[in-house]
Amino acid sequence: MIRVGTAGWSIPRALAGGFPGEGTQLARYARLMPCAEIDTSFYRSHARATYEKWAGYTPRGFRFAVKLPRSITHDGRLKGARPHLERFLDEVTGLGNRLGPLLVQLPPSLAFDARSVRAFFLLLRERHAGAVVCEPRHPSWWEAKAQQALVDFQIGRVAADPAVIAEAARPGGWMGPSGSGASATVYFRLHGSPRVYWSPYDTEQLRPWSEQMGALPRGADVWCIFDNTAGGAALDNALAFTRMVSSGPG
Protein backbone atom coordinates (compact mmCIF):
# COMPACT_ATOMS: atom_id res chain seq x y z
CA MET A 1 0.00 0.00 0.00
CA ILE A 2 1.23 3.49 -0.85
CA ARG A 3 -0.09 6.21 1.43
CA VAL A 4 0.35 9.75 0.13
CA GLY A 5 -0.19 12.79 2.30
CA THR A 6 1.24 16.04 3.57
CA ALA A 7 2.94 17.45 6.64
CA GLY A 8 -0.10 18.86 8.38
CA TRP A 9 -3.49 19.01 6.66
CA SER A 10 -3.82 22.58 5.49
CA ILE A 11 -6.02 23.00 2.40
CA PRO A 12 -4.92 25.97 0.24
CA ARG A 13 -7.74 28.20 -0.95
CA ALA A 14 -7.08 27.25 -4.58
CA LEU A 15 -7.81 23.59 -3.76
CA ALA A 16 -10.70 24.11 -1.35
CA GLY A 17 -13.31 23.23 -3.98
CA GLY A 18 -11.85 19.74 -4.23
CA PHE A 19 -12.40 19.15 -0.50
CA PRO A 20 -16.11 19.95 -0.08
CA GLY A 21 -18.36 19.34 2.88
CA GLU A 22 -18.75 20.47 6.45
CA GLY A 23 -16.29 20.16 9.30
CA THR A 24 -12.72 21.06 10.11
CA GLN A 25 -9.93 21.17 7.56
CA LEU A 26 -8.70 17.85 8.94
CA ALA A 27 -12.10 16.22 8.49
CA ARG A 28 -12.32 17.49 4.91
CA TYR A 29 -8.70 16.52 4.16
CA ALA A 30 -9.19 13.02 5.55
CA ARG A 31 -12.16 12.29 3.29
CA LEU A 32 -9.76 12.22 0.33
CA MET A 33 -6.28 11.61 1.75
CA PRO A 34 -5.25 8.44 3.62
CA CYS A 35 -2.62 9.90 5.95
CA ALA A 36 -0.95 12.99 7.36
CA GLU A 37 2.22 13.74 9.26
CA ILE A 38 1.87 15.62 12.54
CA ASP A 39 4.99 17.77 12.62
CA THR A 40 3.77 20.38 15.12
CA SER A 41 4.62 17.81 17.82
CA PHE A 42 8.27 18.64 17.08
CA TYR A 43 7.77 22.21 18.29
CA ARG A 44 5.31 21.81 21.16
CA SER A 45 3.52 19.26 23.26
CA HIS A 46 -0.08 18.33 22.48
CA ALA A 47 -2.45 17.00 25.12
CA ARG A 48 -3.72 13.46 24.73
CA ALA A 49 -7.20 14.94 24.36
CA THR A 50 -6.01 16.89 21.30
CA TYR A 51 -4.78 13.70 19.64
CA GLU A 52 -8.10 12.04 20.53
CA LYS A 53 -9.96 14.91 18.86
CA TRP A 54 -7.84 14.65 15.71
CA ALA A 55 -8.43 10.90 15.54
CA GLY A 56 -12.16 11.51 15.85
CA TYR A 57 -12.17 13.70 12.74
CA THR A 58 -10.82 10.90 10.54
CA PRO A 59 -12.25 7.70 9.01
CA ARG A 60 -11.27 4.22 10.15
CA GLY A 61 -8.45 3.62 7.67
CA PHE A 62 -6.74 6.98 8.15
CA ARG A 63 -3.31 7.04 9.78
CA PHE A 64 -1.09 9.72 11.33
CA ALA A 65 2.69 9.73 11.45
CA VAL A 66 3.95 11.75 14.42
CA LYS A 67 7.28 13.53 14.68
CA LEU A 68 9.23 13.25 17.92
CA PRO A 69 9.79 16.48 19.90
CA ARG A 70 12.87 18.58 19.30
CA SER A 71 13.60 18.32 23.04
CA ILE A 72 14.61 14.71 22.30
CA THR A 73 16.23 14.93 18.89
CA HIS A 74 17.75 18.40 18.66
CA ASP A 75 18.06 19.89 22.14
CA GLY A 76 18.94 16.64 23.92
CA ARG A 77 20.54 14.98 20.88
CA LEU A 78 19.03 11.63 21.98
CA LYS A 79 20.51 11.86 25.50
CA GLY A 80 18.52 12.19 28.71
CA ALA A 81 15.39 11.50 26.69
CA ARG A 82 13.40 9.38 29.15
CA PRO A 83 11.01 12.01 30.62
CA HIS A 84 10.40 13.71 27.28
CA LEU A 85 9.85 10.40 25.51
CA GLU A 86 7.49 9.01 28.12
CA ARG A 87 5.40 12.16 28.02
CA PHE A 88 5.27 12.12 24.23
CA LEU A 89 4.32 8.44 24.04
CA ASP A 90 1.58 8.95 26.60
CA GLU A 91 0.17 11.83 24.57
CA VAL A 92 0.12 10.03 21.21
CA THR A 93 -1.87 7.14 22.66
CA GLY A 94 -4.78 9.51 22.09
CA LEU A 95 -4.65 8.59 18.41
CA GLY A 96 -5.55 4.99 19.21
CA ASN A 97 -5.55 2.82 16.08
CA ARG A 98 -5.02 5.90 13.91
CA LEU A 99 -1.37 6.01 15.02
CA GLY A 100 1.07 5.16 12.26
CA PRO A 101 4.87 5.47 12.40
CA LEU A 102 6.82 7.67 14.75
CA LEU A 103 9.31 9.90 12.94
CA VAL A 104 12.73 10.58 14.47
CA GLN A 105 14.25 13.45 12.47
CA LEU A 106 17.80 14.26 13.49
CA PRO A 107 19.73 17.53 13.08
CA PRO A 108 22.33 17.70 10.29
CA SER A 109 25.09 18.10 12.89
CA LEU A 110 24.27 14.88 14.74
CA ALA A 111 26.79 12.26 13.67
CA PHE A 112 26.18 8.60 14.40
CA ASP A 113 27.49 7.64 17.83
CA ALA A 114 26.85 3.98 18.56
CA ARG A 115 26.60 4.29 22.34
CA SER A 116 24.08 7.13 22.53
CA VAL A 117 22.06 5.96 19.52
CA ARG A 118 21.71 2.39 20.75
CA ALA A 119 20.82 3.56 24.25
CA PHE A 120 18.08 5.78 22.85
CA PHE A 121 16.70 3.16 20.48
CA LEU A 122 16.64 0.64 23.32
CA LEU A 123 14.71 3.09 25.49
CA LEU A 124 12.28 3.74 22.67
CA ARG A 125 11.76 0.07 21.87
CA GLU A 126 11.17 -0.81 25.52
CA ARG A 127 8.20 1.55 25.41
CA HIS A 128 6.94 1.40 21.84
CA ALA A 129 6.57 -1.66 19.63
CA GLY A 130 5.01 0.09 16.64
CA ALA A 131 6.58 1.38 13.44
CA VAL A 132 9.45 3.86 13.79
CA VAL A 133 11.37 5.62 11.03
CA CYS A 134 14.44 7.83 11.30
CA GLU A 135 15.53 10.72 9.08
CA PRO A 136 19.23 11.30 9.78
CA ARG A 137 20.98 14.14 8.01
CA HIS A 138 24.65 13.53 8.78
CA PRO A 139 26.59 11.37 6.26
CA SER A 140 27.90 9.06 9.00
CA TRP A 141 24.42 7.53 9.25
CA TRP A 142 24.97 5.75 5.94
CA GLU A 143 27.94 3.78 7.25
CA ALA A 144 27.63 0.08 8.08
CA LYS A 145 27.47 0.50 11.89
CA ALA A 146 24.56 2.91 11.66
CA GLN A 147 22.72 0.69 9.20
CA GLN A 148 23.16 -2.26 11.58
CA ALA A 149 21.81 -0.29 14.54
CA LEU A 150 18.68 0.60 12.58
CA VAL A 151 18.21 -3.03 11.57
CA ASP A 152 18.79 -4.29 15.11
CA PHE A 153 16.01 -2.06 16.46
CA GLN A 154 13.73 -2.48 13.43
CA ILE A 155 13.79 1.18 12.48
CA GLY A 156 13.47 2.28 8.87
CA ARG A 157 15.67 5.00 7.41
CA VAL A 158 13.72 7.69 5.59
CA ALA A 159 14.37 8.42 1.92
CA ALA A 160 14.47 12.20 1.61
CA ASP A 161 14.62 14.91 -1.01
CA PRO A 162 16.82 16.89 -1.17
CA ALA A 163 19.23 14.11 -0.24
CA VAL A 164 22.30 14.93 1.85
CA ILE A 165 24.19 12.23 -0.07
CA ALA A 166 23.08 10.10 -3.02
CA GLU A 167 22.19 7.12 -0.81
CA ALA A 168 19.81 9.30 1.23
CA ALA A 169 17.36 9.32 -1.67
CA ARG A 170 16.69 5.61 -1.08
CA PRO A 171 15.13 4.02 2.00
CA GLY A 172 17.27 1.88 4.26
CA GLY A 173 17.61 0.60 7.78
CA TRP A 174 15.02 -2.02 8.69
CA MET A 175 13.39 -3.21 5.47
CA GLY A 176 11.52 -6.18 6.90
CA PRO A 177 12.68 -9.73 7.71
CA SER A 178 13.82 -10.38 4.14
CA GLY A 179 15.39 -6.94 3.65
CA SER A 180 13.23 -6.43 0.56
CA GLY A 181 10.76 -4.00 2.09
CA ALA A 182 8.02 -6.58 2.55
CA SER A 183 6.23 -6.16 5.90
CA ALA A 184 8.23 -2.98 6.56
CA THR A 185 7.22 0.65 6.91
CA VAL A 186 9.06 2.48 4.11
CA TYR A 187 8.93 6.25 4.45
CA PHE A 188 9.65 9.03 1.94
CA ARG A 189 9.78 12.74 2.83
CA LEU A 190 9.83 15.17 -0.08
CA HIS A 191 10.75 18.61 1.23
CA GLY A 192 10.76 20.54 -2.05
CA SER A 193 13.59 20.98 -4.52
CA PRO A 194 15.58 23.06 -5.29
CA ARG A 195 14.18 25.41 -2.62
CA VAL A 196 13.48 23.36 0.50
CA TYR A 197 9.93 23.69 1.87
CA TRP A 198 8.92 25.99 -0.98
CA SER A 199 9.52 24.49 -4.42
CA PRO A 200 6.71 22.52 -6.05
CA TYR A 201 7.56 19.27 -7.87
CA ASP A 202 6.74 18.83 -11.55
CA THR A 203 5.80 15.58 -13.24
CA GLU A 204 9.34 14.73 -14.30
CA GLN A 205 10.62 15.18 -10.77
CA LEU A 206 7.87 12.98 -9.33
CA ARG A 207 8.09 10.12 -11.80
CA PRO A 208 11.32 8.54 -10.41
CA TRP A 209 9.80 8.56 -6.91
CA SER A 210 6.70 6.85 -8.25
CA GLU A 211 8.82 4.20 -9.95
CA GLN A 212 10.90 3.61 -6.83
CA MET A 213 7.82 3.16 -4.66
CA GLY A 214 6.07 1.05 -7.25
CA ALA A 215 8.99 -1.38 -7.25
CA LEU A 216 8.58 -2.15 -3.54
CA PRO A 217 6.80 -5.37 -2.52
CA ARG A 218 3.03 -5.27 -2.09
CA GLY A 219 3.41 -6.08 1.60
CA ALA A 220 5.29 -2.87 2.31
CA ASP A 221 3.51 -0.04 4.09
CA VAL A 222 4.81 2.83 1.97
CA TRP A 223 4.41 6.44 3.08
CA CYS A 224 5.11 9.48 0.91
CA ILE A 225 4.82 12.79 2.74
CA PHE A 226 5.11 16.12 0.93
CA ASP A 227 6.69 18.69 3.23
CA ASN A 228 6.92 21.56 0.72
CA THR A 229 4.19 23.36 2.61
CA ALA A 230 5.61 26.90 2.88
CA GLY A 231 4.26 27.98 -0.48
CA GLY A 232 1.20 25.75 -0.42
CA ALA A 233 2.52 23.23 -2.96
CA ALA A 234 2.35 20.12 -0.79
CA LEU A 235 -1.30 19.17 -1.19
CA ASP A 236 -1.36 19.83 -4.94
CA ASN A 237 1.75 17.64 -5.32
CA ALA A 238 0.21 14.94 -3.11
CA LEU A 239 -2.93 14.81 -5.25
CA ALA A 240 -0.92 14.65 -8.47
CA PHE A 241 1.35 11.96 -7.03
CA THR A 242 -1.65 9.91 -5.89
CA ARG A 243 -2.93 9.89 -9.46
CA MET A 244 0.51 8.94 -10.72
CA VAL A 245 1.01 5.96 -8.42
CA SER A 246 -2.57 4.82 -8.98
CA SER A 247 -2.12 4.73 -12.75
CA GLY A 248 0.98 2.53 -12.50
CA PRO A 249 4.08 2.52 -14.75
CA GLY A 250 4.23 4.98 -17.58
C-alpha positions in Angstrom: 0.0 0.0 0.0 1.2 3.5 -0.9 -0.1 6.2 1.4 0.3 9.7 0.1 -0.2 12.8 2.3 1.2 16.0 3.6 2.9 17.4 6.6 -0.1 18.9 8.4 -3.5 19.0 6.7 -3.8 22.6 5.5 -6.0 23.0 2.4 -4.9 26.0 0.2 -7.7 28.2 -1.0 -7.1 27.3 -4.6 -7.8 23.6 -3.8 -10.7 24.1 -1.3 -13.3 23.2 -4.0 -11.9 19.7 -4.2 -12.4 19.2 -0.5 -16.1 20.0 -0.1 -18.4 19.3 2.9 -18.7 20.5 6.4 -16.3 20.2 9.3 -12.7 21.1 10.1 -9.9 21.2 7.6 -8.7 17.9 8.9 -12.1 16.2 8.5 -12.3 17.5 4.9 -8.7 16.5 4.2 -9.2 13.0 5.6 -12.2 12.3 3.3 -9.8 12.2 0.3 -6.3 11.6 1.8 -5.2 8.4 3.6 -2.6 9.9 6.0 -1.0 13.0 7.4 2.2 13.7 9.3 1.9 15.6 12.5 5.0 17.8 12.6 3.8 20.4 15.1 4.6 17.8 17.8 8.3 18.6 17.1 7.8 22.2 18.3 5.3 21.8 21.2 3.5 19.3 23.3 -0.1 18.3 22.5 -2.4 17.0 25.1 -3.7 13.5 24.7 -7.2 14.9 24.4 -6.0 16.9 21.3 -4.8 13.7 19.6 -8.1 12.0 20.5 -10.0 14.9 18.9 -7.8 14.6 15.7 -8.4 10.9 15.5 -12.2 11.5 15.9 -12.2 13.7 12.7 -10.8 10.9 10.5 -12.2 7.7 9.0 -11.3 4.2 10.1 -8.5 3.6 7.7 -6.7 7.0 8.1 -3.3 7.0 9.8 -1.1 9.7 11.3 2.7 9.7 11.5 3.9 11.7 14.4 7.3 13.5 14.7 9.2 13.3 17.9 9.8 16.5 19.9 12.9 18.6 19.3 13.6 18.3 23.0 14.6 14.7 22.3 16.2 14.9 18.9 17.8 18.4 18.7 18.1 19.9 22.1 18.9 16.6 23.9 20.5 15.0 20.9 19.0 11.6 22.0 20.5 11.9 25.5 18.5 12.2 28.7 15.4 11.5 26.7 13.4 9.4 29.1 11.0 12.0 30.6 10.4 13.7 27.3 9.8 10.4 25.5 7.5 9.0 28.1 5.4 12.2 28.0 5.3 12.1 24.2 4.3 8.4 24.0 1.6 8.9 26.6 0.2 11.8 24.6 0.1 10.0 21.2 -1.9 7.1 22.7 -4.8 9.5 22.1 -4.6 8.6 18.4 -5.6 5.0 19.2 -5.5 2.8 16.1 -5.0 5.9 13.9 -1.4 6.0 15.0 1.1 5.2 12.3 4.9 5.5 12.4 6.8 7.7 14.7 9.3 9.9 12.9 12.7 10.6 14.5 14.2 13.4 12.5 17.8 14.3 13.5 19.7 17.5 13.1 22.3 17.7 10.3 25.1 18.1 12.9 24.3 14.9 14.7 26.8 12.3 13.7 26.2 8.6 14.4 27.5 7.6 17.8 26.8 4.0 18.6 26.6 4.3 22.3 24.1 7.1 22.5 22.1 6.0 19.5 21.7 2.4 20.8 20.8 3.6 24.3 18.1 5.8 22.9 16.7 3.2 20.5 16.6 0.6 23.3 14.7 3.1 25.5 12.3 3.7 22.7 11.8 0.1 21.9 11.2 -0.8 25.5 8.2 1.6 25.4 6.9 1.4 21.8 6.6 -1.7 19.6 5.0 0.1 16.6 6.6 1.4 13.4 9.4 3.9 13.8 11.4 5.6 11.0 14.4 7.8 11.3 15.5 10.7 9.1 19.2 11.3 9.8 21.0 14.1 8.0 24.6 13.5 8.8 26.6 11.4 6.3 27.9 9.1 9.0 24.4 7.5 9.3 25.0 5.7 5.9 27.9 3.8 7.3 27.6 0.1 8.1 27.5 0.5 11.9 24.6 2.9 11.7 22.7 0.7 9.2 23.2 -2.3 11.6 21.8 -0.3 14.5 18.7 0.6 12.6 18.2 -3.0 11.6 18.8 -4.3 15.1 16.0 -2.1 16.5 13.7 -2.5 13.4 13.8 1.2 12.5 13.5 2.3 8.9 15.7 5.0 7.4 13.7 7.7 5.6 14.4 8.4 1.9 14.5 12.2 1.6 14.6 14.9 -1.0 16.8 16.9 -1.2 19.2 14.1 -0.2 22.3 14.9 1.9 24.2 12.2 -0.1 23.1 10.1 -3.0 22.2 7.1 -0.8 19.8 9.3 1.2 17.4 9.3 -1.7 16.7 5.6 -1.1 15.1 4.0 2.0 17.3 1.9 4.3 17.6 0.6 7.8 15.0 -2.0 8.7 13.4 -3.2 5.5 11.5 -6.2 6.9 12.7 -9.7 7.7 13.8 -10.4 4.1 15.4 -6.9 3.7 13.2 -6.4 0.6 10.8 -4.0 2.1 8.0 -6.6 2.5 6.2 -6.2 5.9 8.2 -3.0 6.6 7.2 0.6 6.9 9.1 2.5 4.1 8.9 6.3 4.5 9.7 9.0 1.9 9.8 12.7 2.8 9.8 15.2 -0.1 10.7 18.6 1.2 10.8 20.5 -2.0 13.6 21.0 -4.5 15.6 23.1 -5.3 14.2 25.4 -2.6 13.5 23.4 0.5 9.9 23.7 1.9 8.9 26.0 -1.0 9.5 24.5 -4.4 6.7 22.5 -6.1 7.6 19.3 -7.9 6.7 18.8 -11.5 5.8 15.6 -13.2 9.3 14.7 -14.3 10.6 15.2 -10.8 7.9 13.0 -9.3 8.1 10.1 -11.8 11.3 8.5 -10.4 9.8 8.6 -6.9 6.7 6.9 -8.2 8.8 4.2 -10.0 10.9 3.6 -6.8 7.8 3.2 -4.7 6.1 1.0 -7.3 9.0 -1.4 -7.3 8.6 -2.1 -3.5 6.8 -5.4 -2.5 3.0 -5.3 -2.1 3.4 -6.1 1.6 5.3 -2.9 2.3 3.5 0.0 4.1 4.8 2.8 2.0 4.4 6.4 3.1 5.1 9.5 0.9 4.8 12.8 2.7 5.1 16.1 0.9 6.7 18.7 3.2 6.9 21.6 0.7 4.2 23.4 2.6 5.6 26.9 2.9 4.3 28.0 -0.5 1.2 25.8 -0.4 2.5 23.2 -3.0 2.3 20.1 -0.8 -1.3 19.2 -1.2 -1.4 19.8 -4.9 1.7 17.6 -5.3 0.2 14.9 -3.1 -2.9 14.8 -5.2 -0.9 14.6 -8.5 1.4 12.0 -7.0 -1.6 9.9 -5.9 -2.9 9.9 -9.5 0.5 8.9 -10.7 1.0 6.0 -8.4 -2.6 4.8 -9.0 -2.1 4.7 -12.8 1.0 2.5 -12.5 4.1 2.5 -14.7 4.2 5.0 -17.6 
